[in-house]
Amino acid sequence: MSISNQHDVLVIGSGAAGLSLALRLAANGPVAIVSKGLVNEGCTYYAQGGISAVLAEEDSFQSHIDDTMNAGAGLCDAESVRFTIEHGPENIHWLEQLGVPFTKESGPDGTRTLHLTREGGHSCRRVVHAADATGVALSNTLVNHVRQHASIDVYENHIAVDLITGAKQGLKHNRCVGAYILNKNTGHVKRFLAKTVVLATGGASKVYLYTTNPDCSTGDGIAMAWRAGCRVGNMEFNQFHPTCLYHPEAKSFLISEAVRGEGGKLLLPGGEPFMHRFDERAELAPRDIVARAIDHEMKRLGAECVYLDISHRSGAFIKSHFPTIYKRCLEYGFDITRNPIPVVPAAHYTCGGVLTDMHGHTDIEGLYAIGETAFTRLHGANRMASNSLLECLVFAESASNDILKTIGSARLEKAVAPWDESRVTDSDEEVVVTHNWDELRRFMWDYVGIVRSNKRLERAMRRVRMLQHEIHEYYSNFRISGDLIELRNLAQVSELIIHSAMARKESRGLHFSIDYPEVLSNKSATDTILVPDTTGKPAEKIEVVK
Ligand SMILES: Cc1cc2nc3c(=O)[nH]c(=O)nc-3n(C[C@H](O)[C@H](O)[C@H](O)COP(=O)(O)OP(=O)(O)OC[C@H]3O[C@@H](n4cnc5c(N)ncnc54)[C@H](O)[C@@H]3O)c2cc1C
């Protein structure tokens, strides 16, 4: 066991990215994993489909590369795509060795091999999975190994507040030397010092009112890195899943695309079908088109949701094809064999994030970012299904290899000021936090969601500035809480999304603006890179590099 709060490596986040990186490093020195909830609470646990990798004989790296580049609508970086895909198979084998119970099938000679499934956008069977709960299998296996490792300390219910950098501590050398972490059980903020810090905090889909993500996806890593001086990229590309169950208590329950595949019809609240007006493939159009059509109709009618009706199929068919959906909907009072299901689109994945290279390096020495929080240029303007867990694993591997090369010569910086609470008091009005949290997610949904316009983005920018002002005041005067930290980060990430969306004068991939409906030629397609200003200039001066 290491001395408390001093480690070689501090990993912030315990999803596929953070856990696998920690396991790869642990043999070489003490590692801390901090997780703001329970160790398995993150998107990884909820992943259903699987992990893409080229394993079938008839498949090829080139085919996976082509599919990924097609989905990315002209913005994927060829080097990043090739790097990720070529490292896929070795990462799947590593997981097999750890014992992840992937689904297998018997070959003609009786040997057991991985069962590969196929998903939208993939031109070959290449998705490794554990039935329809890959995330549970993956997360449980990684957590079991982490728990058994003597040199990994796991801190649950600990939330990172901010990174500690040399510049902010008045040190000569600007590198990341640790993070301030709030223990949610005791309410105390402590210094966690490390030679290397890794952000593996997942995405930011919680900025939207409706999301498929668990509560922890509040973009903390992106906001912390930005405040510390790192560039972020392509924050305008937020992927929405078209059909999530609409019910106040049914947070994040997806209604699979297979329901539409089996004849499910999308209906307006009055019972009228509408998809045929948007695409000749109607309900079978690609995800982003269906999500946009639903969003358009909800905004046009001021409707709270639309409906997905599969009740024309027999009860026996529905129960045997969609047992989980049937059961879950029934729990909320909807018998889908008789009635349509209320659905809304929901934020699903953050394609942008903290800018990194092929080894997870950010702009600050000693600070790495991996997984959904990073912007590796893999996904371009639209993520292909099952490429995100792959990215988590591949970049955890490459970052850990890089860390192992430098950790021997890196120094633990101890001249770090403690967290200063001398000027704050206990909050007297927690309602400010809950109110602002709700308001933010509502206007992000209405103005910066699936379909954007100049006017909506301007409105959203005005509101986010006002909220940031209030949050800053609250943050400066009151003792911090987990909710306040997340709200501050959500507001920061929202501002970055709005800036990026304003900077893109075209509609590409997941970003659609009614003021710029055209797609520019792929030759002039560029990433949106935001550059922070560390000299204290006002936020309006964020530099956009195209
Ligand atoms: C319903 C659903 C289904 C999906 N299905 C698939 C699929 O089939 N295939 C696929 O490839 N992808 C899928 N995805 C996407 C994929 O699951 C995620 O992109 C991936 O799991 C992200 O992993 P991660 O390690 O980056 O982050 P996460 O797994 O989200 O973990 C983030 C971690 O960071 C911690 N954290 C965050 N902020 C802080 C902080 N301030 N301090 C301390 N800890 C913090 C959280 O507590 C959590 O432990 C799905 C996503 C969802 C929501």
The ligand as an ORCA input file, in Angstrom:
! r2SCAN-3c Opt
* xyz 0 1
  C     -26.521      2.965    -23.055
  C     -25.176      2.970    -23.739
  C     -24.805      1.948    -24.594
  C     -23.547      1.963    -25.228
  N     -23.180      0.900    -26.011
  C     -21.920      0.885    -26.544
  C     -21.447     -0.261    -27.260
  O     -22.154     -1.261    -27.402
  N     -20.192     -0.222    -27.791
  C     -19.361      0.869    -27.654
  O     -18.223      0.846    -28.154
  N     -19.774      1.945    -26.958
  C     -21.018      1.970    -26.391
  N     -21.420      3.062    -25.673
  C     -20.425      4.132    -25.438
  C     -19.374      3.634    -24.432
  O     -20.043      2.912    -23.420
  C     -18.593      4.780    -23.802
  O     -18.088      5.624    -24.798
  C     -17.415      4.238    -22.977
  O     -17.863      3.289    -22.067
  C     -16.703      5.369    -22.250
  O     -15.782      4.806    -21.352
  P     -14.873      5.751    -20.465
  O     -13.974      4.881    -19.688
  O     -14.283      6.818    -21.303
  O     -15.929      6.502    -19.506
  P     -17.095      5.925    -18.516
  O     -17.285      4.468    -18.649
  O     -18.244      6.796    -18.725
  O     -16.439      6.204    -17.102
  C     -16.212      7.512    -16.635
  C     -15.721      7.425    -15.207
  O     -15.238      8.686    -14.781
  C     -15.721      8.960    -13.476
  N     -15.695     10.416    -13.298
  C     -16.230     11.354    -14.101
  N     -15.956     12.578    -13.606
  C     -15.218     12.393    -12.487
  C     -14.644     13.266    -11.538
  N     -14.757     14.604    -11.617
  N     -13.961     12.738    -10.492
  C     -13.848     11.396    -10.346
  N     -14.377     10.507    -11.234
  C     -15.050     11.012    -12.271
  C     -17.091      8.324    -13.457
  O     -17.535      8.147    -12.143
  C     -16.790      7.024    -14.204
  O     -16.188      6.111    -13.322
  C     -22.673      3.056    -25.032
  C     -23.040      4.101    -24.181
  C     -24.271      4.063    -23.530
  C     -24.637      5.188    -22.613
*
